[in-house]
């Protein structure tokens, strides 16, 4: 939904010797109303179960725009705006260099690399682990940094991520520095997605290293597949996370399976299971049933996610049921 358009003149700066270009920034948001119901013994979940109100709505606004430089490069800008009307909560600049790939900087949530593959099994709506609170996952952290999307190579999509410090402080304005976070050192990863011809099968994988303040790096690797045959999609993946420190609680293995079915052009349903194992602890298990239905400009979505042994603690539970009604206009 476009709320307001503002003319913007941007200078190309020192990227290359070019003249100024004119672009347009669009303020956008979404009309999304939700009803959420929690239950379980996990501490935060128990508090949510006694909420004053179960209703909510999307309060996010985004300012985004792009412009083409004289050399054909396209520069895109995005700011996620806080509901208080203050500064951006996260911002990014992306430079599409055509056959040379796309370089992106994000000051809070770079994603990319192996992080972008943390769960891409098929679902009707959200990732399987989205509902329960306090869950554990073998997954690369996100934060400030750079990502580079290579040009397609023999049909494969390759993305490289680098961060000088994923745990840096809050969004930093131009000319300023971040000093409110923790110095964890460098982090880097690579993610590859490869669709195998017209078979409906896509395989993907990645690996990376996340720095830590104690000097012990955490290694990550992911491997998985998705297969689509007509209205049916299935997928599975395994994420491994290994801390170089001895007997670390960060040594985790997450296995995810998902199956989704398009009943018709408007209705889809899915089931997913997410299991995270930690040596010497109970396996965390999350089951998620989801459905999504669209009717013209309106979409109705539902999820029921049940989590057992949350954070690999035996007997701790966290369940969530959510209904979302959104409107596009």
Phi, psi and omega in degrees: 000117177274121184265320185203144177241137184233129176291142183220132171251125182237145176266142181288343176071216187260014180301307174209170180280097180223168175274174178292156176231155181257134179228183181223131178256131181248130174268125184225158177203187180220149176264099187224116180249132183231153170234122184237137180229125182248151170206153179144175184261348176301140192305306182293323180299317179299324177291318179296330180296338179254031184297150176292328179211142179261001183266146177208169176214155180293123181248013184271143172236149178229135173252123183217153179191169180206161177206151181259132179275170183298332181273005178095350178292146178247121180256125181242144181233140178217135174232127170270122189265135178290150182291343180282352182086006180277211183288177181292142175275334172201143184222153178214151172234131181234136179240108178272110185260025178065236182293349179268001178095187183233128178251131182231139170242133175229136186272358181219328190214073187289327183058221177070174179056221181287338178299323181293349182251018187298330173197101178237027171292154185292136175218163176279339184214272188260170171297152185303323185274006189294326188283302185300151182258140174081012183289160176254146177217142168278096185205145177295138176288164175240166181173203180287152176156193185239149170226150180231117177267111180290156170299153181302132180240111181051036179090351183270140174260125184234128180232133180245135181239140175218137175223131174289343179185101181295338183262021177299163185291198185292173182311132186250130181286162178301136180084355180253175177232161177262130180223007185261002182256205179242138180277102180259355182080186187291151170223146181204153179199167176222141177230138182231131175237130185224108174280130184270092178054223180257025184282343186088357181261130174236129176248151181208158179189168179187170178208158180189174180227130180249119178290156177226158182297332181277002179085355178265110182289151174251121180267141181233143168211149184223141173214140181191180178210158169226140179226128180242127177228103184063235183275354185257134174231135176231156179198159177206150176205161176229129177247128177246141180223121185229121177274136179290345175288152182284137175051051182271141174292354178274359174280101186228154172226120181249128177244131185230133172233149180210146176220131181229146183223127175273104180296317173204191184295341185253336188239131174226148179227157180205158172225139177218149174231133181236120181238126178242125183251138173230130183305130177080004181232166178291144177288130174280132182231129179234126175247134184227124175252131185221155175212148178220133182226131178244145181215096185064236180270007181247141177232135177242126182231148183219142171218144170230111184240130184238123182245129178243147180056049184300138183058029178061030175252119185302133175086352180273128185237154175207115181240148177216133169243135183217139172239132179237133174238119183234155184230135176247128178203000000 
